[in-house]
Amino acid sequence: MTNKTTYIWYIFLCLNIIAFYLLYHYDIIHWIVANDVTYITSIIAAIYSATFLSIGYITRKIDLYERDVESYYEVPWFVSEQILGLGLLGTVIGFMYMLSGDLINTKLQNAESVIKLMSTMSLSMGTALLTTATGLIASMLLKSQIVFLVRLIKNEL
């Protein structure tokens, strides 16, 4: 039995490490954490990392011992769906924060109060869109990896 699938997973791992390095190097990670008041993007990143590593473990286990592919990849597939849901939840929370009573009842008496209102609204909108983007990207990466590895194991690639 070959370890071809595990080697492919190692390639996915290297690509993830390179992507993380680039995000860190260009200070994008700091920007994301600073602009997400809900910290849902951090939760998504932690869940993504744990699921990614579990996919590697599952892939290695299947390479060494078994060929029952679908039953092993059900949980990572479910988690990828939940990551998408978390991203959408962050969108809803960001919009709720943006439309909260404090913002609606703010009296716009001078230019400074308008600037403060716009700043708060843009932070809320940024949170909404940031969590959606993070959830979508993480979910797509996990799903594409699962589909690729399952097809590879079944020798369809």
Rosetta silent file (secondary structure, phi, psi, omega in degrees, C-alpha in Angstrom):
SEQUENCE: MTNKTTYIWYIFLCLNIIAFYLLYHYDIIHWIVANDVTYITSIIAAIYSATFLSIGYITRKIDLYERDVESYYEVPWFVSEQILGLGLLGTVIGFMYMLSGDLINTKLQNAESVIKLMSTMSLSMGTALLTTATGLIASMLLKSQIVFLVRLIKNEL
SCORE:     score description
SCORE:     0.000 S_00000001
   1 L     0.000  135.457 -176.907    0.000    0.000    0.000 S_00000001
   2 L   -88.995  162.815  176.085    1.400    3.400   -0.924 S_00000001
   3 L  -106.838   26.359 -176.331    1.570    6.512    1.186 S_00000001
   4 H   -56.893  -42.343 -178.214    0.778    8.737   -1.788 S_00000001
   5 H   -65.098  -40.521  178.259   -2.243   10.289   -0.086 S_00000001
   6 H   -64.624  -39.035  177.576   -0.249   11.161    3.021 S_00000001
   7 H   -63.842  -38.508  176.660    2.416   12.811    0.867 S_00000001
   8 H   -63.843  -40.279  178.055   -0.274   14.883   -0.832 S_00000001
   9 H   -62.783  -37.852  176.680   -1.551   15.924    2.604 S_00000001
  10 H   -61.831  -34.383  175.218    2.005   17.017    3.478 S_00000001
  11 H   -65.013  -43.618  174.737    1.919   19.230    0.404 S_00000001
  12 H   -58.215  -40.985  179.586   -1.342   20.750    1.698 S_00000001
  13 H   -62.227  -45.531  178.768    0.421   21.262    5.048 S_00000001
  14 H   -61.991  -41.014  177.903    3.339   23.048    3.406 S_00000001
  15 H   -64.075  -38.216  177.258    0.964   25.295    1.468 S_00000001
  16 H   -66.402  -40.255  178.787   -0.870   26.147    4.699 S_00000001
  17 H   -65.237  -41.935  177.633    2.399   26.976    6.452 S_00000001
  18 H   -62.988  -44.155  179.252    3.461   29.209    3.556 S_00000001
  19 H   -62.668  -43.129  178.402    0.067   30.953    3.570 S_00000001
  20 H   -62.219  -43.406  178.694    0.259   31.474    7.353 S_00000001
  21 H   -59.822  -45.049 -179.579    3.784   32.878    7.034 S_00000001
  22 H   -64.619  -41.200  177.283    2.694   35.323    4.333 S_00000001
  23 H   -62.770  -39.088  178.395   -0.326   36.415    6.369 S_00000001
  24 H   -71.035  -45.619 -177.001    1.940   36.926    9.376 S_00000001
  25 H   -60.763  -41.289 -179.824    4.725   38.615    7.423 S_00000001
  26 L   -89.750   13.805  173.899    2.411   41.171    5.835 S_00000001
  27 L    61.618   24.814 -179.985    0.717   41.783    9.216 S_00000001
  28 H   -73.903  -35.660  178.948   -2.660   40.596    7.915 S_00000001
  29 H   -61.483  -45.118  178.299   -3.246   38.357   10.935 S_00000001
  30 H   -61.833  -41.317  179.896   -2.838   41.311   13.296 S_00000001
  31 H   -63.532  -41.856  179.994   -5.169   43.391   11.151 S_00000001
  32 H   -64.120  -47.100 -179.131   -7.825   40.654   11.149 S_00000001
  33 H   -64.378  -38.643 -179.277   -7.673   40.185   14.930 S_00000001
  34 H   -69.204  -29.397 -175.956   -7.742   43.944   15.521 S_00000001
  35 H   -97.971    1.744  178.409  -10.775   44.459   13.278 S_00000001
  36 L  -109.237  102.403 -178.443  -12.927   41.574   14.535 S_00000001
  37 L   -73.695  -17.142 -179.037  -14.713   42.642   17.706 S_00000001
  38 L   -91.517  -16.534 -176.005  -16.411   39.230   18.022 S_00000001
  39 L    61.579   19.688  178.155  -13.192   37.159   17.723 S_00000001
  40 H   -69.026  -32.254  178.119  -15.106   34.697   15.553 S_00000001
  41 H   -63.842  -35.808  176.834  -12.316   34.760   12.967 S_00000001
  42 H   -66.936  -39.781  177.366   -9.910   33.510   15.651 S_00000001
  43 H   -64.188  -43.672  178.290  -12.328   30.732   16.562 S_00000001
  44 H   -61.147  -43.016  179.932  -12.679   29.796   12.891 S_00000001
  45 H   -63.047  -40.578  179.018   -8.884   29.731   12.503 S_00000001
  46 H   -66.462  -43.726  179.246   -8.488   27.462   15.539 S_00000001
  47 H   -65.823  -41.323  177.532  -11.205   25.077   14.344 S_00000001
  48 H   -58.679  -46.983 -178.465   -9.738   25.084   10.835 S_00000001
  49 H   -62.032  -45.643  179.624   -6.281   24.214   12.170 S_00000001
  50 H   -63.666  -41.828  179.744   -7.566   21.386   14.372 S_00000001
  51 H   -68.403  -40.000  177.762   -9.683   19.960   11.551 S_00000001
  52 H   -59.040  -45.670  178.852   -6.817   20.257    9.082 S_00000001
  53 H   -66.351  -37.050  178.199   -4.553   18.277   11.409 S_00000001
  54 H   -67.137  -33.037  175.860   -7.260   15.675   12.013 S_00000001
  55 H   -63.780  -39.547  176.042   -7.611   15.224    8.242 S_00000001
  56 H   -62.236  -42.803  177.999   -3.883   14.489    8.130 S_00000001
  57 H   -63.160  -45.466  179.444   -4.265   11.909   10.892 S_00000001
  58 H   -62.260  -43.375 -179.919   -7.249   10.309    9.150 S_00000001
  59 H   -61.260  -44.304  178.429   -5.416   10.255    5.834 S_00000001
  60 H   -63.788  -42.225  179.836   -2.408    8.551    7.399 S_00000001
  61 H   -61.852  -43.937  179.442   -4.640    6.024    9.159 S_00000001
  62 H   -66.028  -40.275  178.515   -6.436    5.174    5.922 S_00000001
  63 H   -60.662  -38.578 -175.574   -3.113    4.880    4.075 S_00000001
  64 H   -84.227  -38.758 -167.654   -1.776    2.441    6.647 S_00000001
  65 L  -119.998  -49.863 -164.865   -4.751    0.355    7.650 S_00000001
  66 L  -128.543  170.224  178.483   -8.119    0.831    6.092 S_00000001
  67 L  -127.613   12.452  179.309  -10.021    1.923    3.024 S_00000001
  68 L   -81.783   84.429 -168.196  -13.396    2.933    4.511 S_00000001
  69 H   -73.301  -49.974 -171.684  -13.087    6.517    3.346 S_00000001
  70 H   -59.299  -42.102 -176.404  -16.544    8.034    3.736 S_00000001
  71 H   -66.826  -30.616 -179.786  -17.036    7.187    7.397 S_00000001
  72 H   -76.257  -32.183 -175.785  -13.728    8.781    8.378 S_00000001
  73 H   -93.692    5.658  178.797  -14.281   12.047    6.544 S_00000001
  74 H   -65.758  -44.557 -177.714  -17.855   12.653    7.776 S_00000001
  75 H   -66.258  -47.799  176.718  -16.765   14.608   10.859 S_00000001
  76 H   -60.566  -34.485  177.532  -14.320   16.929    9.029 S_00000001
  77 H   -65.183  -43.249  177.378  -17.010   17.560    6.403 S_00000001
  78 H   -60.981  -43.563  179.949  -19.506   18.420    9.157 S_00000001
  79 H   -62.792  -39.114  178.708  -16.971   20.738   10.799 S_00000001
  80 H   -63.461  -34.687  174.971  -16.386   22.539    7.500 S_00000001
  81 H   -67.327  -38.593  179.915  -20.134   23.196    7.311 S_00000001
  82 H   -68.863  -33.102  175.840  -20.106   24.530   10.872 S_00000001
  83 H   -62.286  -41.652  176.688  -17.206   26.856   10.033 S_00000001
  84 H   -61.087  -42.569  177.645  -19.335   28.309    7.266 S_00000001
  85 H   -63.177  -38.331  177.552  -22.158   28.767    9.772 S_00000001
  86 H   -63.786  -39.304  177.144  -19.821   30.539   12.199 S_00000001
  87 H   -61.620  -42.119  178.461  -18.810   32.952    9.466 S_00000001
  88 H   -69.643  -33.986  176.027  -22.442   33.767    8.774 S_00000001
  89 H   -62.480  -41.009  176.444  -23.114   34.134   12.497 S_00000001
  90 H   -61.484  -34.985  176.183  -20.336   36.727   12.620 S_00000001
  91 H   -62.859  -47.097 -179.579  -22.065   38.565    9.790 S_00000001
  92 H   -62.970  -44.220  179.642  -25.318   38.697   11.709 S_00000001
  93 H   -63.496  -41.239  178.112  -23.576   39.823   14.902 S_00000001
  94 H   -61.612  -42.763  178.501  -21.677   42.534   12.991 S_00000001
  95 H   -68.501  -37.489  177.437  -24.891   43.857   11.460 S_00000001
  96 H   -63.503  -40.733  178.071  -26.674   43.730   14.827 S_00000001
  97 H   -64.451  -39.768 -179.335  -23.841   45.710   16.371 S_00000001
  98 H   -65.989  -37.613 -176.706  -23.997   48.191   13.518 S_00000001
  99 L   -98.134   16.314 -178.188  -27.740   48.664   13.887 S_00000001
 100 L   -65.522  164.422 -177.081  -27.761   48.664   17.681 S_00000001
 101 H   -59.771  -33.267 -179.213  -29.680   51.290   19.585 S_00000001
 102 H   -62.209  -39.450 -179.145  -26.559   53.226   20.510 S_00000001
 103 H   -74.730  -40.441 -177.528  -25.798   53.938   16.893 S_00000001
 104 H   -68.264  -37.628 -176.695  -29.373   54.698   15.871 S_00000001
 105 L   -87.989    3.489  179.335  -29.999   57.035   18.801 S_00000001
 106 L   -66.798  128.954  178.121  -26.736   58.928   18.395 S_00000001
 107 L   -86.047  123.513 -178.775  -27.380   62.614   17.976 S_00000001
 108 L   -91.643   84.192 -175.105  -25.412   64.001   15.099 S_00000001
 109 L   -90.665  -29.685 -178.811  -24.710   67.443   16.473 S_00000001
 110 L  -147.150  178.494 -177.173  -21.351   68.148   14.895 S_00000001
 111 H   -64.761  -31.738 -179.870  -18.807   66.735   12.484 S_00000001
 112 H   -65.560  -39.889  179.206  -16.995   64.906   15.290 S_00000001
 113 H   -69.571  -33.612  176.550  -20.084   62.891   16.221 S_00000001
 114 H   -66.957  -42.044  178.659  -20.638   61.973   12.550 S_00000001
 115 H   -63.441  -41.934  178.743  -17.031   60.806   12.273 S_00000001
 116 H   -63.866  -42.590  178.787  -17.413   58.712   15.443 S_00000001
 117 H   -63.037  -45.407  179.587  -20.641   57.176   14.126 S_00000001
 118 H   -64.769  -36.353  178.509  -19.086   56.350   10.760 S_00000001
 119 H   -64.591  -44.884  178.850  -16.055   54.823   12.474 S_00000001
 120 H   -65.945  -41.015  179.040  -18.227   52.557   14.618 S_00000001
 121 H   -65.067  -40.348 -179.449  -20.364   51.582   11.648 S_00000001
 122 H   -69.096  -34.870  175.888  -17.328   50.749    9.513 S_00000001
 123 H   -64.002  -41.934  179.188  -15.854   48.608   12.314 S_00000001
 124 H   -66.492  -43.969  178.350  -19.154   46.720   12.573 S_00000001
 125 H   -65.125  -38.966  177.136  -19.415   46.268    8.812 S_00000001
 126 H   -61.380  -42.036  176.741  -15.780   45.168    8.720 S_00000001
 127 H   -61.340  -44.962 -178.369  -16.491   42.526   11.369 S_00000001
 128 H   -60.541  -48.379 -177.302  -19.485   41.273    9.421 S_00000001
 129 H   -73.932  -34.401  179.621  -17.622   40.937    6.149 S_00000001
 130 H   -65.553  -43.851  179.518  -14.404   39.660    7.728 S_00000001
 131 H   -67.925  -36.472  177.238  -16.103   36.779    9.524 S_00000001
 132 H   -64.057  -47.793 -179.254  -18.013   35.844    6.374 S_00000001
 133 H   -61.917  -43.827 -179.868  -14.850   35.836    4.270 S_00000001
 134 H   -63.459  -44.646  178.891  -12.912   33.826    6.858 S_00000001
 135 H   -63.076  -43.618  179.605  -15.697   31.261    7.200 S_00000001
 136 H   -63.845  -46.456 -177.920  -16.096   30.896    3.439 S_00000001
 137 H   -64.755  -47.046 -179.491  -12.381   30.536    2.770 S_00000001
 138 H   -62.940  -42.368  179.382  -11.782   28.047    5.597 S_00000001
 139 H   -64.123  -44.221  179.517  -14.818   25.982    4.611 S_00000001
 140 H   -64.105  -40.908  179.659  -13.825   25.911    0.943 S_00000001
 141 H   -63.950  -44.720  179.545  -10.251   24.911    1.759 S_00000001
 142 H   -64.786  -46.172 -178.201  -11.339   22.054    4.024 S_00000001
 143 H   -64.037  -42.528 -179.772  -13.982   20.769    1.610 S_00000001
 144 H   -66.194  -36.594  176.992  -11.690   20.880   -1.397 S_00000001
 145 H   -65.495  -43.964  179.679   -8.994   19.054    0.549 S_00000001
 146 H   -62.336  -48.049 -179.327  -11.440   16.359    1.686 S_00000001
 147 H   -61.509  -44.305 -179.716  -12.841   15.839   -1.811 S_00000001
 148 H   -61.594  -46.477 -178.005   -9.358   15.698   -3.333 S_00000001
 149 H   -68.335  -39.103  178.232   -8.073   13.194   -0.774 S_00000001
 150 H   -63.394  -43.676  179.113  -11.160   10.970   -0.954 S_00000001
 151 H   -66.421  -35.928  178.150  -10.921   10.814   -4.751 S_00000001
 152 H   -66.528  -42.751  178.280   -7.222   10.125   -4.520 S_00000001
 153 H   -63.663  -38.576  179.124   -7.777    7.286   -2.059 S_00000001
 154 L   -80.724    5.432  178.855  -10.451    5.801   -4.286 S_00000001
 155 L    60.430   35.779  177.118   -7.992    6.080   -7.181 S_00000001
 156 L   -94.717   -6.568  178.404  -10.252    8.377   -9.154 S_00000001
 157 L  -108.240    0.000    0.000   -7.481   10.938   -9.703 S_00000001
